[in-house]
């Protein structure tokens, strides 16, 4: 049967508009049920607190609960795989951390490829580490530390929260760039590492700002430098490592990811909401309280960070021959 030209053009126009209309409708109706944000670490840590702040804020905006689900294990790999295997409909999200950017190199056999299998949604913040020593340690600046470590090669020990942790790889980068020989002592988490650092059992630690800042303010530790390229508002009088070691930079990132093939309109909607969350002055203050800096941007911006950080720390891990515990 031959269709009249006007009828044919009408149907053709309708068919062409259908995908756009469908995408618009899908974005308008999302979320249609509770959304879970998988945090691949135990409750109570910085990532968990940040996820709960975001979940509460965005629940009020989008009219559905954003529920935090803690799935710790294997340095974030357990929780990450939960999201990788979830339906790509925006109702399961991942709280992305720096561990995701190192694990692809650190672990030889993973059941997923993070860059391939997780779609970046939005960055949330960047957190500096602090190079800290006990108050009795003779060095008061990074330059003095380097000189002391070279004069006492192999006699200075560096604590970390474990093999491949942000503090460990940051310390290894420092060793590569300065040529010092300091001994890595891995612990099972920040708390036991800090206990021994404060007690003087180990001499230095590249620790996450939220874990160290109160000990520094109380005088239990001395901050030699922060690891970001610019000074931290949380410790404005503390210089950067790059002031003494040009080009040095280390920080941890947090953001949100979704399973690959999640519709772009859903990712864009979430990105807009997360950027609005980061623009809230109260949220900025809360992030600054634990030493972070809010970092907004597009999904592509966060994807670039993930790719660059994965490559950067991959080189350090291979160079230092780091293996998971």
DAJOFEN-V345610 format. One line per field, one symbol per residue. psi: psi as a letter, one per 20 degrees, with the letter a starting at -180 (. if undefined). burial: b if it has 24 or more other ideal C-beta (glycine too) atoms within 12 Angstrom, else e. Layout:
psi = ???
burial = ???
This chain:
psi = ppqqgghghggghghhighggggghghhipqirqppopokrrqirggggghhggggghghhijqpoppopmrqllihghghghhiqqmjjjprpoprhhhihhhhhphnqjroghhipppgqqgrppqrpoqrqhiphpirgghgggghhilpjipqoqrjrpirghghghhggggiijqnqppoqrmrgghghghghijhrhqpnqpghhhghhghijhqpohqqirhrqphhmhjprqhihhnpippprqqqaprrqqjpphhgghggggghhhghiphhggggghhkjrpporarhhghhggggghggghggggggilpqq.
burial = eeeeeeeeeeeeeeeeeeeeeeeeeebeebbeeebbbbbbbeeebbbbbbbbbbbebbbeebeeebbbbbbbebbbbbbbbbbbebeeebbbbbbbbbbbbbbbbbbeebebebbebbbbbbbbbbbbbbbbbbeebebebbeebbebbeeeeeebbbbbbbbbbbbbbbbbbbbbbbebebebbbbebbeebbebbbeeebbbbbbbbbbbbebbeeeebbbbbbbbeebbebbeebbbbbebbeebbbbbbbbbbbbbebbbbbbbbbbbbbbebbeeeebeebbbbbbbbbbbbebeebbebbeebbebbbebbeebebeee
